[in-house]
């Protein structure tokens, strides 16, 4: 079933399984939040409430959000009696609780490990070095000039994407998306990182498979609706 054909989950209706009515704490340009928005769209899940926070001014660190966002970072889910942070954990939570909807992590253990391999290469090896708080620290506390910060950003994109490109060369074969006939967690992580790389004018000519996967995903409604809007 294509993502556009999936009926939305009504979190307030009885019989929706184990998925609670949750609040989604979001920032429009966060790569991690972008991942979660894509996953929600692919699953056809609309949060009971979405709270948009501007991390540029530290709204996510306000005391009123400390219980739901204990580490002061977005994205996060919160519901009566529980909360969850970290985008990959949040996406896996959605996947486990909605097995009747498109799988984002394959059931087959080997396939699942390959999907996580790409997802973690991006979420652990690239993103933490280039997120807003790191770039802000480089520019603020360490007084690194903007040109050098851009050099830093582009260096880690090249390092990380070189590894991901090699994985795709080895594992992708004739797959439509990163590793299969439908988008998975791997694609969900690739697209936001490509979006940010383009925003910082990183040279992607050495990564044709990554670019192809991203462009194929971006043509889908679930990815297009998750794309950050100007703000």
Secondary structure, DSSP 8 states (H G I E B T S, - for coil): --GGG---B-TTSTT-TT----EEEE-TT-HHHHHHHHHHHHHTB--SEEEE--TTTTGGGSGGGTTT-TTS-S-EEEETTEEEESHHHHHHHHHHHTTTS--SS-SSHHHHHHHHHHHHHHHTTTHHHHSHHHHHHHHTTS---HHHHHHHHHHHHHHHHHHHHHHHHHH-TT-SSSSSSS--HHHHHHHHHHHHHHHTT---TT-HHHHHHHHHHHTSHHHHHHS----
